[in-house]
Amino acid sequence: MNTYPSLLLDVRDRRTGLAVQLDSAAQPDGAGEPGDTGRLVVEEFGRGRPLPSGGLNDCNTVEWTGERVTVRTSRQNPTILRYWRQPGTGRVLIGTDLAELTARAIACVGAESDRVAQIRAVRASIRAIGGGRTVVFSRSADGGATEVTETVSQSWQASPITGETAVEAGARQIEALRREILSSGTPGPVTAVVSGGVDSGLVAALAKQAGILDHLASLGTPWGDEYAAADELGTHLGMPVRHLALSEEDILRAIPETVRMLGVPNREMVAGGVNLVAVYRQGDIPAGTVLTGVGADFINSGLRTEAGTVPDLQRAVAQCLADAAAAGELSGVAAAAYGYTLRHMYWNTPVIQAALDTDPEVMRHRDREKGHMRAAAEALLPPQIAWRPKQALHHGSGVQRNLDGAVARLIGPAAVDVERFYELIATELADALVDAPHEPIDSDKCLEAAVAAYVRENH
């Protein structure tokens, strides 16, 4: 990885208006002219990159004039934006990469002797912008700190349709998915990452029908795989499945870039994201578009994976939508760093709204999560695939159960506080950019430094 896709805006309050410098980390002494205007789509990262699933309406934007800077995030919030205000000044930094934002803030105020403590303090002062928000940074009337106002500008609204059968509701959901796949304009070659389950199976089947699918791939680790189920899907679609075998070392070496993508990681989020980051690093999928079925459980079952009843399914789905928009785990940044366009086909407005408009009782058809979609999927997939028990990507590969143990083997002790270890990795990432702001981060060195720091802390 030579470059990491990111945006950073340096906003300064001059006497004649706000001056905004885009990508100021590359030009630390420069600044735009007061009164300049501009607009950018965050997910293009200043390079005209293909947009994620859902297109422009599902992206985040930044606009600026001489009087204010306005950040608008979509409800999906595909790339989390954060900001830092320099104390006692009108200066604000707005960025997508928490490590870069932290390092740039330290450059503004000057590095201190206790670098680790300073990094932690700066990170704690940086604020994240949630999904469906409008945040306005305005000039202060008295020349003091830049004023910040945040409002909720978009929210999801459920309008369940009454009288639908399970098959009718599922067909409506699948049709919304089909339209999004047809209109996605995916740059080829296109690879669908599949598990052999209904979510990724539908994405692959619809992409094949649309004539845009070039490859199927399924990943595995020393701890587990879903190759057999994926091969069954491949046989049905008449396509071979590439088996992407990830070693324990591949997974561990992908952790720093996963932490960087997430910004503020936790144990579950790293386990959920590290698989695909390891795949990008491996490079066995040809550069192009990667399609996934990730997100289907967020919108259809509130992450329910076992038989039984969720007391309030609508509330569970709403919580999943909010959590995903705040977490960054569906970000396409890590994919873009390696030349891929990542598209989670269930994570766009029409497909999400189709799920929200489905009666929760219909979703529970046959007492199965996504029962309505499974029933309708039988028109496209064999029943054994449509009704296969659900496993999340990181559960099927065994990463969720085994990553903690792999981290412990890397460090040495029998048990490790993995979330503390991930915090140390985040500190090392920022520290690397403080020392060399214009150079790519060596993620292997950051991993080694975090291991050494953890050992010192727990000696």
C-alpha positions as CSV (number, residue, x, y, z in Angstrom):
1,M,0.0,0.0,0.0
2,N,1.7,3.2,-1.2
3,T,-1.0,5.7,-0.3
4,Y,-4.0,5.7,2.1
5,P,-7.1,7.4,0.8
6,S,-8.0,10.2,3.2
7,L,-9.2,13.8,3.2
8,L,-8.1,16.5,5.6
9,L,-9.3,20.1,5.6
10,D,-7.5,22.8,7.6
11,V,-9.9,25.6,8.3
12,R,-8.5,29.0,9.6
13,D,-10.4,32.1,10.5
14,R,-8.7,35.1,8.8
15,R,-9.9,38.7,9.2
16,T,-11.5,38.6,5.8
17,G,-13.1,35.2,6.1
18,L,-12.5,31.5,6.5
19,A,-9.6,30.0,4.6
20,V,-9.8,26.3,3.8
21,Q,-6.9,24.2,2.7
22,L,-7.7,20.8,1.4
23,D,-5.2,18.0,2.1
24,S,-3.2,20.4,4.2
25,A,-1.2,17.5,5.7
26,A,0.7,17.5,2.4
27,Q,1.2,21.2,2.5
28,P,1.6,22.1,6.2
29,D,2.4,25.7,5.6
30,G,-0.2,26.5,3.0
31,A,-3.7,27.8,3.3
32,G,-6.5,28.6,0.9
33,E,-7.6,32.2,0.2
34,P,-10.3,33.7,2.4
35,G,-13.6,33.7,0.7
36,D,-12.8,30.7,-1.6
37,T,-15.7,28.3,-2.1
38,G,-15.7,24.6,-2.8
39,R,-17.5,21.3,-2.5
40,L,-16.3,17.7,-2.4
41,V,-17.7,14.2,-2.1
42,V,-15.9,12.5,0.7
43,E,-15.9,9.0,-0.8
44,E,-14.1,10.2,-3.9
45,F,-11.1,11.1,-1.7
46,G,-10.1,13.8,-4.1
47,R,-9.2,11.3,-6.7
48,G,-12.5,10.7,-8.6
49,R,-12.8,7.2,-7.1
50,P,-15.9,5.2,-7.9
51,L,-18.6,5.8,-5.3
52,P,-19.9,3.1,-2.9
53,S,-23.2,1.3,-3.3
54,G,-26.0,3.8,-3.4
55,G,-24.1,6.4,-5.3
56,L,-23.9,10.1,-4.5
57,N,-27.1,10.3,-2.4
58,D,-25.6,7.8,0.1
59,C,-22.2,9.6,0.4
60,N,-20.9,12.4,2.7
61,T,-20.1,15.9,1.5
62,V,-18.3,19.0,2.6
63,E,-19.0,22.5,1.3
64,W,-17.3,25.7,2.2
65,T,-17.5,29.5,1.7
66,G,-15.8,32.4,3.4
67,E,-18.3,32.3,6.2
68,R,-18.9,28.6,7.0
69,V,-17.9,25.0,6.3
70,T,-20.8,22.6,6.1
71,V,-20.5,18.8,6.6
72,R,-23.4,16.6,5.6
73,T,-23.4,12.9,6.3
74,S,-25.8,10.4,4.9
75,R,-27.7,8.0,7.0
76,Q,-25.3,5.2,6.1
77,N,-22.3,7.4,6.9
78,P,-19.9,5.3,4.8
79,T,-16.8,7.3,5.7
80,I,-16.7,8.7,9.2
81,L,-15.6,12.4,9.4
82,R,-14.1,13.7,12.6
83,Y,-13.0,17.2,13.6
84,W,-10.6,18.9,16.1
85,R,-10.7,22.5,17.3
86,Q,-7.4,24.1,18.3
87,P,-7.9,25.6,21.7
88,G,-7.9,29.4,21.9
89,T,-8.0,29.9,18.1
90,G,-10.5,29.7,15.2
91,R,-8.7,26.8,13.6
92,V,-10.5,23.5,12.9
93,L,-9.2,20.3,11.3
94,I,-11.7,18.1,9.6
95,G,-10.6,14.7,8.4
96,T,-11.5,11.0,7.6
97,D,-8.3,9.4,9.0
98,L,-8.1,9.6,12.8
99,A,-4.4,8.8,12.8
100,E,-3.6,11.6,10.3
101,L,-6.0,14.0,12.1
102,T,-4.3,13.3,15.4
103,A,-0.8,13.8,13.9
104,R,-1.8,17.0,12.2
105,A,-3.3,18.4,15.4
106,I,0.0,17.7,17.2
107,A,1.8,19.5,14.5
108,C,-0.4,22.5,15.1
109,V,0.3,22.7,18.8
110,G,3.8,21.3,18.8
111,A,5.0,17.8,19.9
112,E,5.5,17.2,23.6
113,S,8.1,15.0,25.3
114,D,5.5,12.4,26.4
115,R,4.3,11.6,22.9
116,V,2.1,8.7,23.9
117,A,0.2,10.8,26.5
118,Q,-0.2,13.7,24.0
119,I,-1.6,11.3,21.3
120,R,-4.1,10.0,23.8
121,A,-5.2,13.5,24.9
122,V,-5.6,14.7,21.3
123,R,-7.6,11.6,20.3
124,A,-9.9,12.2,23.2
125,S,-10.5,15.8,22.1
126,I,-11.5,14.8,18.5
127,R,-15.2,14.5,17.8
128,A,-16.8,12.1,15.4
129,I,-19.8,13.1,13.2
130,G,-22.6,10.6,13.1
131,G,-24.9,9.5,10.3
132,G,-27.6,11.8,9.0
133,R,-26.1,14.9,10.4
134,T,-25.4,18.4,9.3
135,V,-22.6,20.1,11.1
136,V,-21.8,23.8,10.4
137,F,-18.5,25.4,11.3
138,S,-19.0,29.2,11.3
139,R,-16.9,32.3,11.9
140,S,-17.1,33.6,15.4
141,A,-18.6,37.2,15.6
142,D,-16.0,38.2,18.1
143,G,-13.0,36.5,16.4
144,G,-12.8,33.7,18.9
145,A,-13.2,30.0,18.5
146,T,-15.0,28.8,15.4
147,E,-18.7,28.0,16.3
148,V,-20.0,24.5,15.7
149,T,-23.7,23.6,15.3
150,E,-24.9,20.0,14.7
151,T,-28.4,19.0,13.7
152,V,-30.0,15.7,12.8
153,S,-31.0,16.2,9.1
154,Q,-31.9,12.7,8.1
155,S,-33.3,9.7,9.9
156,W,-34.8,6.4,8.9
157,Q,-38.6,6.1,9.0
158,A,-40.3,2.7,8.9
159,S,-43.7,2.4,7.1
160,P,-44.6,-1.3,7.3
161,I,-46.8,-2.5,4.4
162,T,-49.8,-4.4,5.6
163,G,-51.3,-7.4,3.8
164,E,-48.1,-8.7,2.2
165,T,-47.3,-12.4,2.2
166,A,-43.8,-13.4,3.1
167,V,-42.9,-14.2,-0.5
168,E,-44.3,-10.9,-1.7
169,A,-42.3,-8.9,0.9
170,G,-39.2,-10.9,0.1
171,A,-39.6,-10.4,-3.6
172,R,-40.0,-6.6,-3.1
173,Q,-36.7,-6.6,-1.1
174,I,-34.9,-8.7,-3.8
175,E,-36.2,-6.4,-6.6
176,A,-34.8,-3.4,-4.7
177,L,-31.5,-5.2,-4.5
178,R,-31.6,-6.1,-8.2
179,R,-32.2,-2.5,-9.2
180,E,-29.2,-1.3,-7.2
181,I,-26.9,-4.0,-8.7
182,L,-28.1,-3.0,-12.3
183,S,-27.5,0.7,-11.6
184,S,-24.2,0.4,-9.7
185,G,-21.9,1.1,-12.6
186,T,-19.3,-1.2,-11.1
187,P,-15.8,-0.9,-12.6
188,G,-14.7,-4.4,-13.6
189,P,-13.6,-7.0,-13.1
190,V,-16.3,-7.7,-10.5
191,T,-15.8,-10.3,-7.7
192,A,-18.5,-11.4,-5.3
193,V,-17.2,-12.6,-2.0
194,V,-19.6,-15.4,-1.0
195,S,-20.2,-17.8,1.9
196,G,-22.8,-20.0,0.3
197,G,-25.6,-18.4,2.3
198,V,-28.7,-16.5,1.1
199,D,-27.3,-12.9,1.5
200,S,-24.2,-13.2,-0.6
201,G,-25.9,-15.8,-2.8
202,L,-28.6,-13.4,-3.8
203,V,-26.0,-10.7,-4.6
204,A,-24.0,-13.1,-6.8
205,A,-27.1,-14.5,-8.5
206,L,-28.4,-11.1,-9.4
207,A,-25.0,-9.8,-10.5
208,K,-24.7,-12.9,-12.7
209,Q,-28.2,-12.2,-14.2
210,A,-27.1,-8.6,-14.8
211,G,-24.1,-9.8,-16.7
212,I,-21.6,-8.0,-14.6
213,L,-20.1,-10.8,-12.5
214,D,-16.7,-12.0,-13.4
215,H,-15.5,-14.0,-10.3
216,L,-16.7,-15.7,-7.1
217,A,-14.4,-15.9,-4.1
218,S,-14.7,-17.4,-0.6
219,L,-12.2,-16.9,2.2
220,G,-10.9,-19.3,4.8
221,T,-8.4,-19.3,7.7
222,P,-6.7,-22.0,9.7
223,W,-9.7,-21.8,12.0
224,G,-12.5,-22.4,9.5
225,D,-13.9,-21.8,6.0
226,E,-17.1,-22.1,4.1
227,Y,-15.6,-23.4,0.9
228,A,-18.0,-26.3,0.5
229,A,-21.1,-24.1,0.8
230,A,-19.6,-21.5,-1.5
231,D,-18.7,-24.2,-4.1
232,E,-22.3,-25.4,-4.0
233,L,-23.4,-21.8,-4.9
234,G,-20.7,-21.7,-7.6
235,T,-22.0,-24.9,-9.1
236,H,-25.5,-23.5,-9.2
237,L,-24.3,-20.4,-11.0
238,G,-22.0,-22.3,-13.3
239,M,-18.9,-20.4,-12.0
240,P,-15.8,-21.6,-10.2
241,V,-15.1,-20.2,-6.7
242,R,-11.6,-18.9,-5.8
243,H,-10.6,-20.1,-2.3
244,L,-8.8,-17.3,-0.6
245,A,-6.7,-19.0,2.1
246,L,-5.6,-16.6,4.8
247,S,-2.9,-17.6,7.3
248,E,-2.8,-16.6,10.9
249,E,0.1,-14.2,10.0
250,D,-2.0,-12.7,7.2
251,I,-4.8,-11.9,9.7
252,L,-2.4,-10.5,12.3
253,R,-0.6,-8.3,9.8
254,A,-3.9,-6.9,8.6
255,I,-4.9,-5.7,12.1
256,P,-3.1,-2.2,12.0
257,E,-4.8,-1.3,8.7
258,T,-8.1,-2.5,10.2
259,V,-7.6,-0.3,13.2
260,R,-6.7,2.6,11.0
261,M,-9.9,2.1,9.0
262,L,-12.1,1.9,12.1
263,G,-10.4,4.8,14.0
264,V,-11.8,3.8,17.4
265,P,-11.9,0.0,17.2
266,N,-13.3,-2.5,19.6
267,R,-12.9,-6.3,19.7
268,E,-15.9,-7.2,17.7
269,M,-15.3,-4.5,15.0
270,V,-11.7,-5.6,14.4
271,A,-12.8,-9.3,14.1
272,G,-15.5,-8.3,11.7
273,G,-13.3,-6.1,9.5
274,V,-9.9,-7.8,9.5
275,N,-10.9,-10.6,7.1
276,L,-11.5,-8.4,4.1
277,V,-8.5,-6.2,4.9
278,A,-6.3,-9.3,4.8
279,V,-7.9,-10.2,1.4
280,Y,-7.1,-6.8,0.0
281,R,-3.5,-7.1,1.2
282,Q,-3.1,-10.6,-0.2
283,G,-4.1,-9.4,-3.7
284,D,-5.5,-12.7,-5.0
285,I,-8.7,-11.0,-6.2
286,P,-8.1,-8.9,-9.3
287,A,-8.3,-5.2,-8.7
288,G,-11.8,-3.9,-9.5
289,T,-15.1,-4.1,-7.6
290,V,-15.8,-6.4,-4.6
291,L,-19.4,-7.1,-3.9
292,T,-20.6,-8.5,-0.5
293,G,-23.8,-9.5,1.2
294,V,-22.7,-7.6,4.4
295,G,-25.5,-5.6,5.9
296,A,-28.4,-7.8,5.2
297,D,-28.6,-8.9,8.9
298,F,-28.5,-5.2,10.0
299,I,-31.6,-4.3,8.0
300,N,-33.6,-7.5,8.1
301,S,-33.1,-9.2,11.5
302,G,-31.5,-6.9,14.0
303,L,-28.5,-9.3,13.8
304,R,-30.7,-12.2,15.0
305,T,-29.0,-15.4,14.0
306,E,-30.7,-18.0,16.1
307,A,-34.3,-19.3,16.2
308,G,-36.5,-17.4,18.6
309,T,-38.1,-14.0,18.8
310,V,-36.6,-10.6,19.0
311,P,-39.1,-8.7,21.3
312,D,-39.0,-5.5,19.2
313,L,-37.6,-6.3,15.8
314,Q,-38.1,-2.8,14.5
315,R,-36.1,-1.3,17.4
316,A,-33.4,-3.9,16.9
317,V,-33.0,-3.0,13.3
318,A,-33.0,0.7,14.0
319,Q,-30.2,0.1,16.6
320,C,-28.2,-1.9,14.1
321,L,-28.5,0.9,11.5
322,A,-27.4,3.5,14.0
323,D,-24.5,1.4,15.3
324,A,-23.2,0.6,11.8
325,A,-23.4,4.3,10.8
326,A,-21.3,5.2,13.8
327,A,-18.7,2.4,13.6
328,G,-17.0,2.7,10.2
329,E,-16.8,-1.0,9.8
330,L,-18.6,-0.8,6.4
331,S,-16.0,1.7,5.1
332,G,-14.5,1.2,1.7
333,V,-11.3,3.1,2.6
334,A,-9.1,0.0,3.2
335,A,-10.3,-1.5,-0.1
336,A,-9.5,1.7,-2.0
337,A,-6.0,1.7,-0.6
338,Y,-5.4,-1.5,-2.6
339,G,-7.2,-0.5,-5.8
340,Y,-10.6,-2.1,-5.0
341,T,-14.1,-0.5,-5.0
342,L,-16.0,-2.1,-2.2
343,R,-19.8,-2.3,-2.5
344,H,-22.0,-3.7,0.3
345,M,-25.1,-4.1,-1.8
346,Y,-27.6,-4.2,1.1
347,W,-26.1,-1.0,2.5
348,N,-27.9,1.6,0.3
349,T,-31.1,3.6,0.7
350,P,-33.6,1.7,-1.5
351,V,-32.7,-1.7,-0.1
352,I,-32.7,-0.5,3.5
353,Q,-36.0,1.2,3.1
354,A,-37.5,-1.9,1.5
355,A,-36.6,-3.7,4.7
356,L,-37.9,-1.0,7.0
357,D,-41.2,-1.1,5.1
358,T,-41.6,-4.9,5.8
359,D,-43.9,-6.0,8.6
360,P,-41.7,-7.6,11.4
361,E,-44.1,-10.6,11.6
362,V,-43.5,-11.3,7.9
363,M,-39.7,-11.1,8.4
364,R,-40.1,-13.9,10.9
365,H,-41.6,-16.3,8.4
366,R,-41.1,-19.9,9.4
367,D,-39.5,-18.6,12.6
368,R,-36.3,-17.8,10.7
369,E,-34.4,-14.6,10.5
370,K,-35.0,-13.0,7.1
371,G,-37.7,-15.7,6.5
372,H,-39.5,-13.5,3.9
373,M,-36.3,-13.1,1.9
374,R,-35.4,-16.7,2.1
375,A,-38.8,-17.8,0.9
376,A,-38.6,-15.4,-2.1
377,A,-35.0,-16.4,-2.8
378,E,-36.1,-19.9,-3.8
379,A,-36.9,-18.4,-7.2
380,L,-33.1,-17.7,-7.7
381,L,-31.3,-20.2,-5.4
382,P,-31.7,-23.9,-4.4
383,P,-33.7,-24.3,-1.2
384,Q,-30.7,-25.6,0.7
385,I,-28.8,-22.3,0.0
386,A,-31.9,-20.1,0.6
387,W,-32.5,-21.6,4.0
388,R,-28.9,-22.3,5.1
389,P,-28.3,-21.2,8.7
390,K,-26.7,-17.8,8.9
391,Q,-23.1,-17.2,9.9
392,A,-21.4,-13.8,9.7
393,L,-18.3,-13.7,7.5
394,H,-16.0,-13.5,10.5
395,H,-17.8,-16.4,12.2
396,G,-17.7,-18.7,9.2
397,S,-13.9,-18.1,8.9
398,G,-13.4,-18.8,12.6
399,V,-11.8,-15.3,13.2
400,Q,-14.4,-14.3,15.8
401,R,-13.6,-17.3,18.0
402,N,-9.8,-17.4,17.4
403,L,-8.5,-13.9,16.9
404,D,-7.9,-13.2,20.6
405,G,-5.8,-16.4,20.9
406,A,-3.8,-15.4,17.8
407,V,-3.0,-12.0,19.3
408,A,-2.0,-13.7,22.6
409,R,0.4,-16.0,20.7
410,L,1.8,-13.0,18.9
411,I,2.5,-11.1,22.2
412,G,3.3,-14.0,24.5
413,P,0.9,-14.2,27.5
414,A,-1.8,-16.8,27.6
415,A,-4.4,-14.0,27.8
416,V,-4.3,-10.5,26.4
417,D,-6.6,-7.4,26.7
418,V,-7.1,-7.2,23.0
419,E,-8.9,-3.9,23.1
420,R,-6.0,-2.3,25.0
421,F,-3.6,-3.8,22.4
422,Y,-5.7,-2.2,19.6
423,E,-5.5,1.1,21.4
424,L,-1.7,0.8,21.4
425,I,-1.7,0.1,17.6
426,A,-3.8,3.2,17.1
427,T,-1.2,5.2,19.1
428,E,1.6,3.8,17.0
429,L,-0.2,4.7,13.8
430,A,-0.5,8.3,14.9
431,D,3.0,8.4,16.1
432,A,4.3,7.2,12.8
433,L,2.6,10.2,11.1
434,V,3.9,12.6,13.6
435,D,7.4,11.6,12.8
436,A,6.9,11.3,9.0
437,P,3.7,13.0,7.9
438,H,4.4,12.7,4.2
439,E,5.4,9.0,4.2
440,P,3.2,5.8,4.1
441,I,2.9,4.0,7.4
442,D,4.8,0.8,7.8
443,S,2.0,-1.3,9.4
444,D,4.3,-4.1,10.3
445,K,6.5,-1.8,12.3
446,C,3.4,-0.4,14.1
447,L,2.4,-3.9,14.9
448,E,5.8,-4.7,16.3
449,A,5.9,-1.5,18.3
450,A,2.5,-2.1,19.8
451,V,3.6,-5.6,20.9
452,A,6.6,-4.1,22.6
453,A,4.5,-1.4,24.2
454,Y,2.0,-4.0,25.5
455,V,4.8,-6.1,27.0
456,R,6.3,-3.1,28.7
457,E,3.0,-2.2,30.2
458,N,2.4,-5.6,31.5
459,H,5.9,-6.6,32.5
